Amino acid sequence: MQQDRLSKLSEKIIGLLIFEERFEHILEEIKGEKHSHIADELKQLIAKDMVRPCRDLETEKASGILYDSDSLKDYSFTLTSKGLSYLETFIK
């Protein structure tokens, strides 16, 4: 099955998430994009099962699949196996 190419912004985001990263770090690394666009793109990547929330930073507990999409700054994120597979296929 052929996998569709993601947007350039999505590719930048998943390129940052090989290791667990806070939302603020993602914002710092991606210059020239509105924070709301980055947040929307991150939510789409979560919905596509390419990224997952790792940890609730307030409680230091693993967040699994549950997270507050209005408070992304309260979480860290990382790639899923699907996101890692995308990186291996398209981003060299």
Buried (B, 14 or more C-beta within 10 A) or exposed (E): EEEEEBEEBBBBBBBBBEEEBBBEBBBEEBEEBEBEEBBEBBBBBBEBEBBBBBBBBEEEEEBEEEBEEEEBEBBBBBBBEBBBEBBEEEEE
